[in-house]
């Protein structure tokens, strides 16, 4: 799982992409993917 910038908790199991606001993204374009 990834922990996006500004987030205290890791993303959900299948939501490991980070969006432009640091939110977890499950589908669609991803700005970054962090381990």
Backbone bond lengths (Angstrom), bond angles and torsions (degrees), N, CA, C in turn:
res aa  C-N    CA-C-N  psi(-1)  N-CA   C-N-CA  omega(-1)  CA-C   N-CA-C  phi
1 X - - - 1.464 - - 1.525 110.37 -
2 X 1.289 116.20 154.16 1.457 121.54 -179.34 1.517 109.98 -106.51
3 X 1.306 115.28 152.81 1.459 120.23 171.03 1.521 107.13 -116.98
4 X 1.331 116.39 115.46 1.456 120.60 -176.32 1.522 110.50 -79.56
5 X 1.304 116.10 159.14 1.457 121.50 -179.22 1.524 110.84 -58.85
6 X 1.309 116.24 133.51 1.452 120.77 177.42 1.516 113.87 83.24
7 X 1.345 116.72 2.05 1.456 120.57 -179.31 1.523 109.96 -104.03
8 X 1.326 116.54 141.02 1.463 120.65 179.93 1.520 111.26 -83.92
9 X 1.330 115.40 -32.66 1.461 120.18 -176.30 1.521 110.62 -113.32
10 X 1.330 117.13 152.28 1.466 120.46 176.26 1.522 111.32 -64.19
11 X 1.313 115.37 162.03 1.459 120.21 176.70 1.524 110.30 -66.46
12 X 1.321 116.06 166.49 1.452 121.13 173.89 1.520 109.15 -60.67
13 X 1.310 116.38 163.58 1.461 122.33 -174.03 1.524 113.00 -50.67
14 X 1.336 116.85 -43.60 1.460 120.02 -175.05 1.528 112.33 -105.85
15 X 1.342 116.29 11.26 1.464 120.14 -179.77 1.513 108.14 -116.01
16 X 1.322 116.74 81.52 1.457 119.58 -172.43 1.522 113.67 -114.09
17 X 1.330 115.54 22.95 1.457 119.60 174.31 1.525 109.10 -109.77
18 X 1.328 115.61 152.77 1.458 120.25 -179.41 1.522 110.13 -112.21
19 X 1.317 116.30 135.00 1.454 121.26 178.64 1.522 111.96 -91.18
20 X 1.332 117.46 179.67 1.459 122.90 -174.74 1.520 113.38 -63.85
21 X 1.328 117.56 -23.03 1.464 120.91 -179.38 1.520 111.38 -98.66
22 X 1.328 116.65 5.47 1.454 120.35 -178.77 1.511 112.36 87.95
23 X 1.331 116.07 6.48 1.459 119.73 179.79 1.522 110.44 -81.17
24 X 1.332 115.68 158.89 1.460 119.79 176.42 1.520 109.19 -80.18
25 X 1.320 116.12 136.85 1.458 121.49 -178.23 1.523 109.40 -122.45
26 X 1.335 115.74 128.65 1.462 120.08 -179.77 1.526 111.17 -92.11
27 X 1.331 116.23 -39.18 1.452 121.01 -176.62 1.516 109.85 -133.07
28 X 1.313 115.55 161.48 1.446 119.76 177.20 1.517 112.01 88.37
29 X 1.342 116.66 -172.26 1.459 121.62 -176.26 1.516 112.01 -65.48
30 X 1.319 115.94 144.43 1.453 121.43 179.21 1.518 109.07 -121.07
31 X 1.317 115.75 137.38 1.457 120.25 176.90 1.517 109.25 -77.22
32 X 1.332 116.01 -44.62 1.449 119.94 -178.96 1.512 109.68 -148.97
33 X 1.288 114.84 159.30 1.451 119.41 174.55 1.513 106.97 -129.91
34 X 1.313 116.71 120.45 1.451 121.31 -175.67 1.517 110.48 -116.66
35 X 1.326 116.77 139.27 1.445 120.83 179.91 1.509 110.63 -84.10
